[in-house]
């Protein structure tokens, strides 16, 4: 025995699929690390230089590699990636303004 769904119910089913996909996208986006979280993980402030951030990253990454904590090592790596996105554009701007024009 087959059921025939009214046209409105078929439309609702397709909307539900779109809603589920939107919820999945929101969940993925909420897993993105914020700059504040990245700074907290690496133990740096907004005034820290890129060199200091890299030094802290190297130290924490190596320390967690020795103890076998892949989870913490991954968090440290993601924190560095997050801060790279903040610092690299600033460095590119600085290089443009300080480089001599040929």
C-alpha positions as CSV (number, residue, x, y, z in Angstrom):
1,X,0.0,0.0,0.0
2,X,1.5,3.3,-1.0
3,X,0.7,6.7,0.5
4,X,0.3,9.7,-1.7
5,X,1.4,12.9,0.1
6,X,-0.3,16.1,-0.6
7,X,1.7,18.6,-2.5
8,X,2.3,20.8,0.5
9,X,3.8,18.0,2.5
10,X,6.3,17.2,-0.3
11,X,7.5,20.8,-0.2
12,X,7.9,20.7,3.6
13,X,10.1,17.7,3.3
14,X,12.4,19.4,0.9
15,X,12.6,22.5,3.1
16,X,13.4,20.3,6.1
17,X,16.5,19.0,4.2
18,X,17.6,22.6,3.5
19,X,17.1,23.4,7.2
20,X,19.2,20.4,8.3
21,X,22.0,21.5,5.9
22,X,21.9,25.0,7.3
23,X,22.1,23.6,10.9
24,X,25.1,21.5,9.8
25,X,26.8,24.6,8.4
26,X,26.2,26.6,11.6
27,X,27.7,23.7,13.7
28,X,30.8,23.7,11.5
29,X,31.2,27.4,11.7
30,X,30.8,27.4,15.5
31,X,33.8,25.1,15.7
32,X,36.1,27.7,14.2
33,X,38.5,29.0,16.8
34,X,38.3,32.7,17.7
35,X,41.3,35.0,18.0
36,X,40.7,35.2,21.8
37,X,40.7,31.4,22.2
38,X,43.9,31.2,20.1
39,X,45.6,33.8,22.2
40,X,44.5,32.0,25.4
41,X,45.8,28.6,24.1
42,X,49.2,30.0,23.2
43,X,49.4,32.3,26.2
44,X,50.0,35.5,24.2
45,X,48.4,38.9,24.3
46,X,47.3,41.3,21.6
47,X,50.6,43.1,21.9
48,X,52.7,40.0,21.3
49,X,54.9,40.0,18.3
50,X,54.7,37.3,15.6
51,X,58.1,36.0,16.7
52,X,56.8,35.5,20.3
53,X,53.8,33.7,19.0
54,X,55.9,31.3,16.9
55,X,58.2,30.7,19.9
56,X,55.3,29.8,22.1
57,X,53.8,27.6,19.4
58,X,57.1,25.7,18.9
59,X,57.5,25.2,22.6
60,X,53.9,23.9,23.2
61,X,53.8,21.8,20.0
62,X,57.1,20.0,20.9
63,X,56.0,19.6,24.5
64,X,52.8,17.9,23.5
65,X,54.5,15.8,20.9
66,X,56.8,14.3,23.6
67,X,53.9,13.5,25.9
68,X,51.7,12.1,23.1
69,X,48.8,14.4,23.4
70,X,47.6,14.7,19.8
71,X,44.5,16.7,20.9
72,X,46.5,19.4,22.6
73,X,49.0,19.5,19.8
74,X,46.1,20.0,17.4
75,X,44.7,22.8,19.5
76,X,48.1,24.5,19.5
77,X,48.4,24.1,15.7
78,X,44.9,25.5,15.1
79,X,45.6,28.5,17.4
80,X,48.7,29.3,15.4
81,X,46.7,29.0,12.1
82,X,44.1,31.4,13.5
83,X,46.6,34.0,14.5
84,X,48.5,33.7,11.2
85,X,45.3,34.9,9.5
86,X,45.5,38.0,11.8
87,X,49.2,38.7,11.7
88,X,50.1,37.9,8.1
89,X,47.9,40.6,6.5
90,X,49.4,43.1,9.0
91,X,52.9,42.2,8.0
92,X,52.1,42.4,4.3
93,X,50.7,46.0,4.8
94,X,53.9,46.9,6.8
95,X,56.1,45.6,4.1
96,X,54.2,47.5,1.4
97,X,54.6,50.8,3.3
98,X,58.2,50.3,4.2
99,X,59.6,48.9,0.9
100,X,61.1,51.5,-1.4
101,X,59.4,52.1,-4.8
102,X,61.6,51.3,-7.8
